[in-house]
């Protein structure tokens, strides 16, 4: 007896409905996961800037130990601006072109200073608010990015 060959026997593979369900599930997961991932990356970049600000503060202390003042720590022996005693960007371990923050000396007097890590406009940190470190140990994050530090923003993890 001859075997009958049917084109519907021994099927393998996926149906179109099954593929559509998988694509929908992947889409839902990516819509939920991507913003969380972006928030995680922003937070890790902010943590790197905080670490760089602490290293920058140590460089300011070394400068004061050598010259007995915080003045003239910026480029061209200026009191404010881009630092001459430390990297000008954060993360300092990466090339300047990959920077997320620009580091500056906002104020330098004989006995105190203010350091700032300002997000660059070309990075994903843009709009995240500047980080500040004060010579008396205070830390601030302009979380609402309004250009000034409010009384509730004197912390880095607010």
C-alpha positions as CSV (number, residue, x, y, z in Angstrom):
1,X,0.0,0.0,0.0
2,X,1.4,3.4,-0.9
3,X,1.9,6.0,1.7
4,X,0.0,9.1,1.4
5,X,2.0,12.2,1.7
6,X,0.2,15.1,3.3
7,X,1.7,18.6,3.4
8,X,0.1,19.1,6.8
9,X,1.8,16.3,8.7
10,X,4.9,16.6,10.8
11,X,4.8,20.4,11.0
12,X,7.5,22.2,12.9
13,X,8.0,25.9,13.6
14,X,5.9,28.7,15.0
15,X,2.6,30.1,14.0
16,X,2.2,33.7,13.2
17,X,0.1,34.2,16.3
18,X,2.9,32.7,18.5
19,X,5.4,35.0,17.0
20,X,3.2,38.0,17.5
21,X,2.7,37.1,21.2
22,X,6.5,36.9,21.6
23,X,7.1,40.3,19.9
24,X,4.4,41.9,22.1
25,X,6.0,40.5,25.3
26,X,9.5,41.7,24.2
27,X,8.0,45.1,23.4
28,X,6.3,45.4,26.8
29,X,9.5,44.3,28.6
30,X,11.6,46.8,26.7
31,X,9.2,49.7,27.4
32,X,9.4,49.0,31.1
33,X,13.2,48.1,31.3
34,X,14.7,50.9,29.1
35,X,13.8,53.8,31.4
36,X,15.1,51.9,34.4
37,X,18.3,51.2,32.5
38,X,18.6,54.9,31.6
39,X,18.1,55.9,35.3
40,X,20.7,53.4,36.3
41,X,23.2,54.8,33.8
42,X,22.5,58.4,35.0
43,X,23.0,57.4,38.6
44,X,26.3,55.7,37.9
45,X,27.6,58.7,36.0
46,X,26.5,60.9,38.9
47,X,28.4,58.6,41.3
48,X,31.5,58.9,39.2
49,X,31.3,62.7,39.3
50,X,30.9,62.5,43.1
51,X,34.0,60.4,43.3
52,X,35.9,62.8,41.0
53,X,34.8,65.8,43.1
54,X,36.2,64.1,46.2
55,X,39.5,63.5,44.4
56,X,39.4,67.1,43.2
57,X,38.9,68.2,46.8
58,X,42.0,66.2,47.9
59,X,43.9,67.9,45.1
60,X,42.7,71.3,46.5
61,X,44.0,70.3,49.9
62,X,47.4,69.3,48.5
63,X,47.5,72.7,46.7
64,X,46.8,74.5,50.0
65,X,49.5,72.4,51.8
66,X,52.0,73.6,49.2
67,X,50.9,77.2,48.8
68,X,49.1,77.9,52.1
69,X,46.0,79.1,50.1
70,X,43.3,77.7,47.8
71,X,43.8,80.6,45.4
72,X,45.6,80.2,42.0
73,X,44.5,76.5,41.7
74,X,42.7,77.1,38.4
75,X,44.3,77.4,34.9
76,X,46.7,80.3,34.4
77,X,46.9,80.7,38.2
78,X,43.4,82.0,38.3
79,X,41.2,81.6,41.4
80,X,38.1,80.2,39.6
81,X,37.5,78.3,36.4
82,X,38.9,75.1,35.0
83,X,41.3,73.4,37.4
84,X,45.0,73.3,36.7
85,X,45.6,70.9,39.6
86,X,43.1,68.1,38.6
87,X,41.3,66.8,35.5
88,X,38.8,69.2,33.9
89,X,36.2,66.5,33.4
90,X,34.4,63.5,34.9
91,X,34.6,60.6,34.6
92,X,38.3,61.4,34.8
93,X,39.2,57.8,33.9
94,X,37.7,58.3,30.4
95,X,38.9,60.4,27.5
96,X,37.8,64.1,27.5
97,X,35.5,63.5,24.5
98,X,33.4,61.0,26.6
99,X,33.0,63.4,29.5
100,X,29.6,63.6,31.3
101,X,30.5,66.5,33.6
102,X,32.8,69.6,33.4
103,X,34.7,70.3,36.7
104,X,35.3,73.8,37.8
105,X,36.4,75.9,40.8
106,X,33.4,78.1,41.5
107,X,35.0,80.0,44.4
108,X,38.5,79.9,45.9
109,X,39.4,82.2,48.8
110,X,42.3,81.9,51.2
111,X,40.5,79.5,53.5
112,X,37.6,78.0,51.5
113,X,36.5,76.8,48.1
114,X,33.5,75.6,46.2
115,X,33.9,72.9,43.5
116,X,31.2,72.1,40.8
117,X,30.6,69.2,38.5
118,X,28.2,70.6,35.8
119,X,26.6,68.1,33.4
120,X,27.7,68.7,29.8
121,X,25.0,69.6,27.3
122,X,26.0,66.8,24.9
123,X,25.7,64.0,27.4
124,X,22.7,62.1,28.8
125,X,23.4,63.9,32.1
126,X,22.1,67.2,30.6
127,X,19.4,68.5,32.9
128,X,20.4,66.3,35.8
129,X,21.6,69.3,37.9
130,X,25.1,70.3,39.1
131,X,26.9,68.7,42.0
132,X,28.8,70.8,44.5
133,X,31.5,70.1,47.1
134,X,32.3,72.8,49.7
135,X,35.6,73.0,51.6
136,X,33.8,72.6,54.9
137,X,32.6,69.1,53.8
138,X,29.1,70.0,52.6
139,X,27.8,68.4,49.5
140,X,25.0,69.6,47.3
141,X,23.0,68.5,44.3
142,X,20.9,70.9,42.4
143,X,18.4,68.1,41.8
144,X,15.6,70.3,40.4
145,X,18.2,72.0,38.0
146,X,17.0,75.5,38.8
147,X,20.5,77.0,39.0
148,X,20.6,77.4,42.8
149,X,20.9,75.0,45.7
150,X,17.9,74.9,48.0
151,X,17.9,74.0,51.7
152,X,16.8,70.4,51.0
153,X,19.5,69.8,48.3
154,X,22.5,69.7,50.6
155,X,23.1,66.0,50.0
156,X,24.1,63.9,47.0
157,X,21.5,61.3,47.4
158,X,18.4,63.4,48.0
